[in-house]
């Protein structure tokens, strides 16, 4: 199963159309916004489908509570083969909002998670590991900054998340691995976030 959702896609959701616009259930909803916006996950309480546009990534998220299917857009991605950590990071340095988005997704009851890239997931392990990864990065960077570590390379060296990396499918950690690369980029962005965009 392959699903690509972003703010330019046309999404047909009869339950969403019916509950939000009074439109014919066969209506097609077009979600377009020039900038990312935060919208609550609609319909979780009343059992209808909902679309959420996550502020951190500008991705549309689809949750079907009756089926317990979550389509994450680019809020959660994995490599094409499902082996390893998320292959890319946010375009900005908004790491904390992305963590908030991941935690919101983790709180949903799911049987299938369809990431923005990679194979469908039939448990929450990958999502939970990614929440742990982002939380570890945010916390580790905050601790480094509190100790007076302000240079990007020094902050990267101060945060070791190999124990989390070893739990991803494929589990390769250490210098030169995809895990080390993505973590280094995320740490640098979290440092930018913590220092209002200025890192040496």
C-alpha positions as CSV (number, residue, x, y, z in Angstrom):
1,X,0.0,0.0,0.0
2,X,1.4,3.4,-1.0
3,X,0.0,6.7,0.0
4,X,1.4,10.2,-0.6
5,X,-0.3,13.0,1.1
6,X,0.7,16.7,1.3
7,X,-1.0,20.0,1.2
8,X,-1.4,20.0,-2.6
9,X,-3.1,16.6,-2.9
10,X,-6.8,16.1,-3.4
11,X,-8.2,14.0,-0.6
12,X,-11.6,12.3,-0.9
13,X,-13.0,11.7,2.6
14,X,-16.8,11.2,2.7
15,X,-17.0,11.3,6.5
16,X,-14.9,14.5,6.6
17,X,-16.9,16.2,3.9
18,X,-20.2,15.3,5.6
19,X,-19.1,16.4,9.0
20,X,-17.4,19.6,8.0
21,X,-19.1,21.1,5.1
22,X,-22.5,19.5,4.8
23,X,-21.4,18.5,1.3
24,X,-22.5,15.4,-0.5
25,X,-20.6,12.4,0.9
26,X,-19.0,11.7,-2.4
27,X,-17.4,15.2,-2.4
28,X,-13.7,15.6,-2.8
29,X,-11.9,17.9,-0.4
30,X,-9.0,19.9,-1.6
31,X,-6.7,21.0,1.1
32,X,-4.5,23.9,0.0
33,X,-2.6,26.4,2.1
34,X,0.4,28.5,1.2
35,X,1.9,28.1,4.7
36,X,1.7,25.3,7.2
37,X,-1.2,25.6,9.6
38,X,-2.1,23.7,12.8
39,X,-5.5,22.1,12.8
40,X,-6.8,19.6,15.4
41,X,-7.4,16.0,14.4
42,X,-11.1,16.2,13.5
43,X,-13.5,13.4,14.3
44,X,-11.5,11.5,16.8
45,X,-14.2,12.0,19.4
46,X,-17.2,11.3,17.2
47,X,-15.6,8.5,15.2
48,X,-15.5,10.1,11.8
49,X,-12.4,10.4,9.6
50,X,-10.2,13.4,10.1
51,X,-7.4,15.3,8.4
52,X,-4.8,17.1,10.3
53,X,-2.3,19.5,8.8
54,X,0.8,19.3,11.0
55,X,2.6,22.6,11.6
56,X,6.0,21.1,11.9
57,X,6.1,19.6,8.4
58,X,3.2,21.0,6.5
59,X,2.0,17.5,6.0
60,X,-1.6,16.2,5.9
61,X,-2.3,13.4,8.3
62,X,-5.2,11.1,7.8
63,X,-6.7,9.1,10.7
64,X,-9.5,6.6,10.2
65,X,-10.5,5.7,13.8
66,X,-13.0,3.0,12.9
67,X,-10.3,1.2,10.9
68,X,-7.5,2.4,13.2
69,X,-5.5,3.4,10.1
70,X,-3.1,6.3,10.3
71,X,-1.5,7.9,7.2
72,X,1.2,10.2,8.5
73,X,2.3,12.2,5.5
74,X,5.9,13.3,6.0
75,X,5.5,13.6,9.8
76,X,6.8,10.0,9.9
77,X,8.9,8.5,7.1
78,X,11.1,5.5,6.9
79,X,13.6,4.4,4.2
80,X,12.0,2.7,1.2
81,X,13.0,-0.7,2.4
82,X,11.9,0.1,6.0
83,X,15.4,-0.5,7.3
84,X,16.9,2.3,9.5
85,X,15.9,5.7,10.9
86,X,13.9,8.4,9.2
87,X,15.9,9.3,6.1
88,X,15.4,13.1,6.2
89,X,14.6,15.9,8.6
90,X,12.4,19.0,8.6
91,X,13.1,21.9,6.2
92,X,13.3,24.3,9.2
93,X,14.7,24.0,12.7
94,X,11.3,23.4,14.2
95,X,12.2,20.1,15.9
96,X,10.1,20.6,19.1
97,X,6.8,21.1,17.1
98,X,7.7,18.0,15.1
99,X,8.1,16.0,18.3
100,X,4.7,17.3,19.5
101,X,3.2,16.1,16.2
102,X,4.8,12.7,16.6
103,X,3.5,12.4,20.1
104,X,0.0,13.2,19.0
105,X,0.2,10.5,16.4
106,X,1.6,8.0,19.0
107,X,-1.4,8.7,21.2
108,X,-3.9,7.5,18.5
109,X,-5.1,3.9,18.5
110,X,-3.7,2.2,15.4
111,X,-3.4,-1.1,13.7
112,X,-1.8,0.2,10.5
113,X,0.5,3.1,10.1
114,X,1.3,4.3,6.5
115,X,4.3,6.6,6.6
116,X,5.0,9.3,4.0
117,X,7.7,7.0,2.6
118,X,8.4,3.4,3.3
119,X,6.3,0.3,3.9
120,X,3.1,0.2,5.9
121,X,3.7,-0.6,9.6
122,X,1.5,-3.0,11.6
123,X,2.7,-2.0,15.0
124,X,3.8,1.2,16.7
125,X,7.5,0.3,17.2
126,X,8.9,2.5,14.5
127,X,6.8,5.5,15.5
128,X,7.7,5.0,19.2
129,X,11.4,4.8,18.4
130,X,11.1,8.0,16.3
131,X,9.4,9.8,19.3
132,X,12.2,8.6,21.5
133,X,14.8,9.8,19.0
134,X,13.3,13.3,18.7
135,X,12.8,13.5,22.5
136,X,16.4,12.4,23.1
137,X,17.7,15.0,20.6
138,X,15.7,17.9,22.1
139,X,16.6,16.9,25.6
140,X,20.3,16.3,24.8
141,X,20.7,19.6,23.0
142,X,19.0,21.5,25.9
143,X,21.4,19.8,28.4
144,X,24.4,20.7,26.2
145,X,23.3,24.3,25.9
146,X,22.7,24.5,29.7
147,X,26.3,23.4,30.2
148,X,27.5,26.2,27.9
149,X,28.2,24.1,24.8
150,X,27.3,26.3,21.8
151,X,29.4,25.1,18.8
152,X,27.4,22.9,16.5
153,X,30.1,20.2,16.3
154,X,30.5,20.1,20.1
155,X,26.8,19.8,20.6
156,X,26.6,16.9,18.1
157,X,29.5,15.2,20.0
158,X,27.7,15.7,23.3
159,X,24.5,13.9,22.3
160,X,24.8,10.1,21.9
161,X,21.6,8.3,20.8
162,X,23.2,5.1,19.5
163,X,21.1,3.0,22.0
164,X,18.0,4.2,20.2
165,X,19.6,3.8,16.7
166,X,20.4,0.2,17.5
167,X,16.7,-0.5,17.9
168,X,15.7,0.6,14.4
169,X,15.3,-2.1,11.8
170,X,18.8,-2.7,10.4
171,X,20.2,-1.2,13.6
172,X,23.4,0.3,12.2
173,X,24.9,3.1,14.2
174,X,28.3,4.8,14.3
175,X,30.2,7.1,12.0
176,X,29.2,7.1,8.4
177,X,25.8,5.4,8.9
178,X,22.5,6.8,7.9
179,X,21.6,7.0,11.6
180,X,24.6,9.1,12.4
181,X,23.9,11.4,9.5
182,X,20.2,12.0,10.3
183,X,20.9,12.4,14.0
184,X,23.7,15.0,13.3
185,X,21.3,17.0,11.1
186,X,18.5,16.8,13.7
187,X,20.9,17.8,16.5
188,X,22.1,20.8,14.5
189,X,18.5,21.9,13.8
190,X,17.5,21.4,17.5
191,X,20.5,23.6,18.4
192,X,19.3,26.3,16.0
193,X,15.9,26.1,17.5
194,X,17.4,26.4,21.0
195,X,19.5,29.4,20.0
196,X,16.9,31.2,17.9
197,X,18.6,30.2,14.6
198,X,22.2,31.1,15.4
199,X,24.7,28.3,15.8
200,X,28.5,28.6,15.3
